[in-house]
Amino acid sequence: MLFLCYPRCSTCQKAKKWLEEHNIEFTERNIAEENPSVDELQTWYKQSGLPLKKFFNTSGLVYKEMQLKDKLPSMSEEEQLKLLASNGMLVKRPMVINEDKVLVGFKEAEWGALVK
């Protein structure tokens, strides 16, 4: 399982602790140092079944500075994926990816399904 996080993010720290407490093996990847690629994002987006907007860190400084709330609706899917791939701080975190699931953000109830 791949665990995408930003180590200084308190929610990511909680999620990592939760994974460890549930003895779930994972590979950690710092989203700020190793941005997801367009291909990875496209795969995860399709696998997740979520709207692409859910992959944006809407509470982040970069998102707000770029005024993406107003710009995203008029951007194509391809443009949005390229934008996400350009800066890991735009990507919602934490994220876990395994063979059949992609979870974006940390919600214990959703993540609980991983251990069943």
Secondary structure as UniProt FT lines:
FT   STRAND          2..5
FT   TURN            7..8
FT   HELIX           10..21
FT   TURN            22..23
FT   STRAND          27..30
FT   TURN            31..33
FT   HELIX           38..48
FT   HELIX           52..55
FT   TURN            58..59
FT   HELIX           61..65
FT   TURN            66..67
FT   HELIX           68..71
FT   HELIX           72..74
FT   HELIX           77..86
FT   HELIX           88..90
FT   STRAND          95..97
FT   STRAND          102..104
FT   HELIX           108..112
FT   HELIX           113..115
//
